[in-house]
Amino acid sequence: MWIVYLSIAAVILSLAYLGFAAFKTFKEAKPAINRLNETVARVQQKADTLKVESDQLAKSQQELIADIDYKKEAVTFTADAAKDTLSTFKKLVKIRPSIKLKGKKKTRTPAY
């Protein structure tokens, strides 16, 4: 029966040593874990900052694209109008009056 008691004592001692070793390892690893947590927090903060800046950059890019498209349309409209002006002016020069007055003067009669 003393072998059973000895075995129980060995199991209890081994569990106690396991607890002690685990506690000691956790205590030694705690500063490293804290440093890792701080590093993760800094990396996360920088990632969030990059995301915000990326979103702002995308927004600015969309605004620039919209502005460039608007100005491009304005320039295209102006260029087309300038081209049409030349052809319209040529048409005006070619227009001849439909009634030719041959030495006749039309006078107005005063209305009383």
Phi, psi and omega in degrees: 000331180294336177291323178294316179295320178296320179293318178296318179296320179295320178294316180296317178296319180292322176293322178295316178296322177298316177298315179298315181294321179294317179297317180297317179295318179296319180296321179287328183275345184301314178299321179294320178295319178297317178297319178297319178296318177296319178296317178297319179296318179295317179297318179297319179297316179294323178295320177295320178297317178297322179295316179297315179295323177296318177297318178296320179296317179296319178297314178297321179296317179296321178295318179296318179298317179297318180295318179296318178298317179298313181292325178297316178297320180297316180293318178297316178299316180295318179295317178297320178296320179296319178296317179293329180297318180297314180293323178294319178297319177298319178296321179295322180293325183282344182292132178245146179295143183282334178249122177257128178269122181253085175072359179269138177250131176264129179245154178265141174261134182291141179267127181258000000 
